[in-house]
């Protein structure tokens, strides 16, 4: 098989970010900080006439719930940035190598994988009620993982065609889809 090029368009890092998700979780982050500060202030001000401190359990419960939502928002914002930082936009398939070209933030990089020592799988992930997301995952001989479609740049048909072409060159049977647990 000759060189097979795919998707050579470049999307900047800022365009790969999901701003709606960032906006929603940044609002949640700010709201939880405000709630934690207000409730923490109320807890510190709750002293009795004799000077003893009385801490209301409902205030503590709301404080811990706001802390939970704070860490949830922080986690989700981190995931959105992580998915947008690493971006593969071109795959070249030769007889002996798979050449991945992409961007780390806005810096171009290229990686060459030996086709015989590279495991290729289609990974499906389901997040809540959202539809399934399909990734093409390359695992090289050093167990480094390269995922295609973290920024939803590739169509599922293109992922399946790449998977089929690589499996044909590796002379392997086309396997089943791996399912990953929910995030």
ROMI-785027 format. One line per field, with one value per residue (C-alpha): x, y, z; residue in three letters. Coordinates in Angstrom, 2 decimals. Example, Ala and Ser with C-alpha at 12.3 -4.5 7.8 and 13.67 -1.06 7.14 Angstrom:
2
X: (12.30;13.67)
Y: (-4.50;-1.06)
Z: (7.80;7.14)
zavo: (ALA;SER)
END
This chain:
183
X: (0.00;1.34;1.38;-2.08;-2.64;-5.54;-6.78;-4.04;-6.07;-4.73;-6.90;-5.32;-5.30;-7.85;-10.26;-9.97;-11.18;-14.81;-15.72;-19.27;-18.01;-15.29;-17.86;-20.28;-17.66;-15.86;-19.19;-19.59;-16.05;-16.73;-20.09;-18.57;-15.75;-18.28;-20.45;-17.48;-16.32;-19.78;-20.42;-16.93;-17.50;-20.85;-19.22;-16.50;-19.01;-21.28;-20.35;-22.72;-23.14;-20.81;-18.04;-18.39;-18.52;-21.61;-21.23;-24.46;-24.39;-26.41;-23.77;-21.05;-23.02;-23.47;-19.77;-18.68;-21.12;-19.71;-16.17;-17.22;-18.59;-15.43;-13.24;-15.66;-15.47;-11.69;-11.41;-13.64;-11.79;-8.52;-9.96;-11.12;-7.66;-5.95;-8.09;-7.37;-3.61;-2.60;-3.96;-3.23;-4.33;-2.41;-1.71;0.56;0.63;3.64;4.50;6.67;5.65;2.80;3.70;1.57;1.75;0.03;0.32;1.08;-0.59;0.54;3.91;4.10;5.44;5.81;6.12;6.99;5.69;6.78;3.70;4.62;5.15;2.15;-1.16;-4.14;-7.59;-10.85;-11.85;-15.39;-16.22;-19.64;-20.15;-23.50;-26.40;-24.19;-23.61;-20.63;-17.29;-14.93;-11.15;-8.44;-5.71;-2.12;0.03;3.71;6.38;7.08;3.38;2.91;-0.66;-1.66;-5.38;-6.95;-10.20;-9.88;-10.93;-13.66;-11.81;-12.11;-15.34;-16.12;-15.92;-12.35;-11.40;-12.80;-10.99;-7.67;-8.22;-9.04;-6.02;-3.60;-5.00;-4.69;-1.03;-0.43;-2.24;-4.39;-8.05;-10.20;-11.10;-13.92;-14.29;-12.88;-15.17;-13.76;-15.54;-17.41;-15.55)
Y: (0.00;3.43;6.33;7.06;10.60;11.64;14.98;17.55;20.52;22.27;23.51;25.81;24.82;27.48;26.11;22.58;23.59;22.98;26.44;25.54;22.89;25.25;28.02;25.80;24.28;27.60;29.02;26.03;26.58;30.25;29.44;26.80;29.14;31.81;29.28;27.84;31.32;32.39;29.19;29.17;32.73;31.73;28.77;31.00;33.61;31.11;31.66;31.50;34.17;32.29;32.23;28.59;27.76;26.04;24.61;23.90;20.50;21.77;24.45;21.82;19.62;22.46;23.33;19.79;19.59;22.81;21.42;18.29;20.36;22.48;19.42;18.01;21.23;21.37;17.74;18.31;21.47;19.53;16.76;19.27;20.85;17.45;16.31;19.50;19.71;16.57;16.52;14.10;15.46;13.29;9.57;8.16;4.42;2.81;-0.86;-0.81;2.28;4.40;8.08;10.16;13.93;16.33;19.16;19.42;22.74;24.65;22.91;20.44;16.94;13.69;10.12;7.03;3.68;0.28;-1.34;-4.85;-3.78;-1.48;-2.58;-0.78;-0.84;1.00;2.16;3.20;5.39;6.30;9.34;9.43;9.92;11.27;9.11;6.80;8.33;6.24;6.58;4.88;3.95;3.09;1.37;1.08;-1.28;1.06;0.98;4.62;5.36;7.67;8.38;9.70;11.65;13.17;16.50;14.87;15.87;12.51;10.96;7.42;6.25;7.60;5.85;2.55;2.89;3.60;0.67;-1.70;-0.57;-1.00;-4.41;-5.52;-4.48;-6.26;-9.29;-9.56;-10.22;-7.23;-7.49;-6.24;-2.78;-2.22;-0.42;1.85;2.71;5.98;9.13)
Z: (0.00;-0.87;1.51;2.78;4.01;6.16;7.36;7.01;8.23;11.32;14.17;16.71;20.37;21.26;18.61;19.97;23.43;24.26;25.50;26.51;28.92;30.16;30.67;32.59;34.85;35.39;36.57;38.88;40.12;40.93;42.52;44.79;45.84;46.78;48.64;50.51;51.55;52.72;54.62;56.10;57.31;58.87;60.61;62.06;63.25;64.99;68.65;71.59;74.28;76.64;73.97;72.97;69.28;67.96;64.45;62.65;60.94;57.97;57.31;57.39;55.01;52.53;52.91;52.08;49.16;47.73;48.17;46.28;43.38;43.43;42.89;40.31;38.27;38.61;37.43;34.39;33.35;33.55;31.35;28.70;28.54;28.44;25.49;23.54;24.16;22.24;18.68;15.81;12.44;9.95;9.68;6.98;6.46;4.77;4.42;7.55;9.49;10.73;10.83;13.20;12.79;15.09;17.56;21.23;22.12;19.01;18.53;15.65;16.37;14.46;15.66;13.61;14.83;13.56;12.06;13.29;16.93;17.19;18.59;17.05;18.66;18.39;21.84;22.64;25.59;26.92;29.13;30.85;28.47;25.69;22.61;22.45;21.45;19.32;19.40;17.39;19.83;18.90;21.52;20.58;21.89;24.84;25.85;24.88;23.83;21.00;20.66;17.51;17.81;21.27;19.75;17.58;14.43;12.68;11.46;12.52;8.91;8.65;11.89;10.63;7.27;9.01;11.36;8.49;6.42;9.30;10.24;6.59;6.56;9.85;8.43;11.55;11.98;12.71;16.39;18.52;19.96;23.44;25.84;28.51;31.73;32.18;33.24)
zavo: (UNK;UNK;UNK;UNK;UNK;UNK;UNK;UNK;UNK;UNK;UNK;UNK;UNK;UNK;UNK;UNK;UNK;UNK;UNK;UNK;UNK;UNK;UNK;UNK;UNK;UNK;UNK;UNK;UNK;UNK;UNK;UNK;UNK;UNK;UNK;UNK;UNK;UNK;UNK;UNK;UNK;UNK;UNK;UNK;UNK;UNK;UNK;UNK;UNK;UNK;UNK;UNK;UNK;UNK;UNK;UNK;UNK;UNK;UNK;UNK;UNK;UNK;UNK;UNK;UNK;UNK;UNK;UNK;UNK;UNK;UNK;UNK;UNK;UNK;UNK;UNK;UNK;UNK;UNK;UNK;UNK;UNK;UNK;UNK;UNK;UNK;UNK;UNK;UNK;UNK;UNK;UNK;UNK;UNK;UNK;UNK;UNK;UNK;UNK;UNK;UNK;UNK;UNK;UNK;UNK;UNK;UNK;UNK;UNK;UNK;UNK;UNK;UNK;UNK;UNK;UNK;UNK;UNK;UNK;UNK;UNK;UNK;UNK;UNK;UNK;UNK;UNK;UNK;UNK;UNK;UNK;UNK;UNK;UNK;UNK;UNK;UNK;UNK;UNK;UNK;UNK;UNK;UNK;UNK;UNK;UNK;UNK;UNK;UNK;UNK;UNK;UNK;UNK;UNK;UNK;UNK;UNK;UNK;UNK;UNK;UNK;UNK;UNK;UNK;UNK;UNK;UNK;UNK;UNK;UNK;UNK;UNK;UNK;UNK;UNK;UNK;UNK;UNK;UNK;UNK;UNK;UNK;UNK)
END
